[in-house]
């Protein structure tokens, strides 16, 4: 999507409700709430009816999307205020630090969702490739679910942070290094921080998956060479950006 100027970004928003419309039933002024990557959808398509609004062909992103109500384009969290349909607003628990809650709205759900989808838990292993913004959330979630967590990184100085966040094992290795045969096959899921650019794909030696399968910014990859089931899109298309 091309950038439309002027642009006001921001898609991990936490704040207090100041006003509500006459038909709002879920929130009241003063409530601490959060808004993630999207603020509207058509609510009528099959994806919306399946609670997968992020795949709606008429989804409206939090910023830089055409605003069908006011015209122009939507402005994000760095605005002074934002108006959002209550369907896309989340309540923030009173015992949760608002600053800590904000990353859950993008990096959090992007890593949480595939883990829940693939049943990550005790007696499972999770490999986290890269310990950046998504990576550290992935480590914390996988650890909280009781999985054995392996972090793959090319940065030796991130090893201590990985253990502090909950990793059980850290593999410090250049991208081109080949692991021992079968090593990656014991890992139940991989959460990748590989960029979406074609040149930034997971090495085949790390996970026996077809090239290009794990190109999304974050994806859970089922470690198998078998074709993806006909009723399920590849993770680079389906299990990302808030899929529940």
PyMOL commands that set and color helices and strands:
alter all, ss='L'
color gray80, all
select helices_A, chain A and resi 46-49+53-55+86-88+98-105+107-117+133-144+156-165+184-186
alter helices_A, ss='H'
color red, helices_A
select strands_A, chain A and resi 13-16+32-35+38-40+60-61+89-91+125-129+148-153+169-172+189-192
alter strands_A, ss='S'
color yellow, strands_A
deselect
rebuild
show_as cartoon
